Amino acid sequence: MLEFLKRRLKSEKGAMDKIIVTLLLVIVGVGAVVGLQSWVSGQKESLQNSASSVISDVTNDAKK
């Protein structure tokens, strides 16, 4: 892949712009994945806490 990029840089004008845009898109994509992953983990913790409280409420009502 590195050889392909070298050949492309030599053969085309403006190839550097394409590479920069590609790298920018990769960085944005990685940032989006990391952000989504942290948001999902936060939602998971919230859901677990609410489920635990509902389960404890139901078990306490069943004991009465």
WOGIVEN-V857538 format. One record per residue. RES is the residue in three letters. PSI is psi as a letter, one per 20 degrees, with the letter a starting at -180 (* if undefined). Layout:
BEGIN
res=RES psi=PSI
res=RES psi=PSI
END
This chain:
BEGIN
res=MET psi=h
res=LEU psi=h
res=GLU psi=h
res=PHE psi=g
res=LEU psi=h
res=LYS psi=g
res=ARG psi=h
res=ARG psi=h
res=LEU psi=h
res=LYS psi=h
res=SER psi=h
res=GLU psi=q
res=LYS psi=q
res=GLY psi=j
res=ALA psi=h
res=MET psi=h
res=ASP psi=g
res=LYS psi=g
res=ILE psi=g
res=ILE psi=g
res=VAL psi=g
res=THR psi=g
res=LEU psi=h
res=LEU psi=g
res=LEU psi=h
res=VAL psi=g
res=ILE psi=g
res=VAL psi=g
res=GLY psi=g
res=VAL psi=g
res=GLY psi=h
res=ALA psi=g
res=VAL psi=g
res=VAL psi=g
res=GLY psi=g
res=LEU psi=h
res=GLN psi=g
res=SER psi=h
res=TRP psi=g
res=VAL psi=g
res=SER psi=h
res=GLY psi=g
res=GLN psi=h
res=LYS psi=g
res=GLU psi=g
res=SER psi=g
res=LEU psi=h
res=GLN psi=g
res=ASN psi=g
res=SER psi=h
res=ALA psi=h
res=SER psi=g
res=SER psi=h
res=VAL psi=g
res=ILE psi=g
res=SER psi=h
res=ASP psi=g
res=VAL psi=g
res=THR psi=h
res=ASN psi=h
res=ASP psi=h
res=ALA psi=h
res=LYS psi=h
res=LYS psi=*
END
